[in-house]
Amino acid sequence: MAPLKIFLDGKSSITRQPERGALSFIVKAAGPSREGVSRKVTETSNEINRLFKELSPKSETGETIAGSPVTSFSSTSLQTRSHVPTDKSGEPLPTVYHATLALNALFQDFTTLNEVVGKLVSYPNIEIQSLEWCLTEATQKDLSSESRKEAMRDAIQKANDYAEVVGREVFAVEIRDSGSGVNAGRYNPYHSNIQGMMPQQMQQMQQQQVARSTMLAQQQAASSAASSASFNSGGSTSLDLSPQLIRYTNSVNVEFRAADI
């Protein structure tokens, strides 16, 4: 009987609900004094740090207590820069100083995440950079393994379907990994082409942040003390940021040959 070869692609796609929400944001300020903008950023970041210490309490060993709403929280050091703007005639204007500080938090309690984001957007000098839904490392490892197995099972099922019709039995002789991928819901206000970008809820959050920032920036009363009162009060809006499904995909190229008869 003539030799039989079958070349097939096996594919897999597995989805899971996210287990974590990774939030990135910055505290920023601009003004005529390096000392002034640095102080404003420091005061705001200190308020934020106090909140996250409450949401991410530590044990005596320094580890985050299990079940805490926030599993980790970090911030960069304060960064400052300056530039000299010019008027329409090209003449230099007074120097403008900028200060920024980036912060990152990993949430496992999504209700708390909604509440915190609702409060952060009320600050005129806080800017949400991104919010990404993700899984724990253990789950990521399990899904990567399962997606590879599922892709191979898909290829085997296809080969058996073909072989059954022609009355042959086949076995795999060569396997080539074609690659894998992860599609996770992510919001980034500066990259509109990101796959999985969260729609209406995050657009609402961005619009709310812009509106509040504009309003508060026009009010001289929007000082550090006012921000602190807003942050600690219960009047801030809790947003409904619906978690986005995370999809693991894998593909494999397999060569099958018929068993000798």
URJOLIN-V900012 format. One record per run of one state. SS is the DSSP state (a for helix, b for strand, c for the rest). FROM is the first residue (numbers start at 1). TO is the last residue. If there is no record, write none. Layout:
BEGIN
SS;FROM;TO
SS;FROM;TO
END
This chain:
BEGIN
c;1;4
b;5;16
c;17;19
b;20;31
c;32;33
a;34;55
c;56;57
b;58;58
c;59;63
b;64;64
c;65;69
b;70;75
c;76;78
b;79;86
c;87;91
b;92;107
c;108;109
a;110;120
c;121;125
b;126;134
c;135;136
a;137;166
c;167;169
b;170;183
c;184;185
b;186;188
c;189;199
a;200;217
c;218;223
a;224;232
c;233;245
b;246;258
c;259;261
END
